[in-house]
Amino acid sequence: MSRRSGQSGCIQQDGNWYVVRFWKDVAGQEKRQRVREKICPISGPGKLSASERERKAKEIIAASGADSVEHFNKVVQSMHGTTFHEQAAIWLHQVKNRKGKPVAPLTLATWECALENSIYPNIGDVPLESINNLVVKNLVTKMDASGKLGASAIRAYISVVKMVVASAIDEQGEQLYPRKWNHTFIDMPQVKKPEAPAFKGDAVTEIVAAPKKRHYRMLYVLCACGGLRLGEALGIDIKYISPDCSTIKIHQKAWRGRIQDFLKTKNGKREIDLHSSVAVMLKDFIGERKSGLLFCSKTGKPLQQSNILRRSLHPILVALGQPKCGAHAFRPSAIPT
């Protein structure tokens, strides 16, 4: 579908008219057909300037539906049967561009990874109409036998398969291939929710004292006493910290070196109060800085979470004999006062 979108067309003179030529899928034909539509007369009443001709050409192409997902579904895919891979590409395009219920970049990245690494290699070429309980059961068996995925990951990947199948709809918005999924027949793995990792008070004290670099110590203190997710802590801007450093407004987060102005949940935007001793520590850490991120690189960019774990936290946990986990293990804990 990506190769069929974004056409600008080719504007030419044809007799007494300017016309636009573009590609359009035609029912009953495997290859697209070159079509043309009149734009305006070359001279006289109705003549348009070059920029106006370009604008109208784009309007004509858009009105024809040549670039639309609906036209692609109706004409091209109905000929040879849509494969799962083809429909998944359409589904990804839809979820990335829809106005309602925007999908977080991390979620999109997870879905794309699931498709590329585990789903496409197994059922990518299977016709969409053939994706049923038996096909999904075999997919679950293969993913489980690989030993690379846990129960929760397998369940999440199967949810992607279900969403792709459900995304195939007709002109009335009705599902083309409605399914009643049978988890018992599929033998969907059960997830036993493990106890979330949480550092105890003495472990927090040891972890905070371990780093030689000040910014790591400050980061771990804020995660522990403020109940912050690592991305939230890395997204703190100095302008959101009160002058006495006793409160911090959490309005954004850092993800993969970029700042995002939304948080994991709707209630994520909040204000946290800090203990007086932590406020003094934070004020000293900020020093004379008046703006910018609290934790940043020399160029002012957000720190990478993966680098923090690899270079600092995980080596500290190994040295202290603590289980390897992420900074989320700080959240239920509190710094002893």
Secondary structure, DSSP 8 states (H G I E B T S, - for coil): -GGGS----EEEEETTEEEEEEEE--TT-SS-EEEEEEEEESSSTT---HHHHHHHHHHHHHHHTTT-HHHIIIIIIHHH--BHHHHHHHHHHHHHH-SSS---HHHHHHHHHHIIIIIHHHHTTSBGGG--HHHHHHHHHHHHHHSSS-HHHHHHHHHHHHHHHHT-B-TTS-BSS-----HHHHT-------------HHHHHHHHHS-SSHHHHHHHHHHHHHT--HHHHHT-BGGGB-TTSSEEEE--EEETTEEES--SSGGG-EEEE--HHHHHHHHHHHTT--SSBSSB-TTS-B--HHHHIIIIIHHHHHHHT-----GGGGTT-----
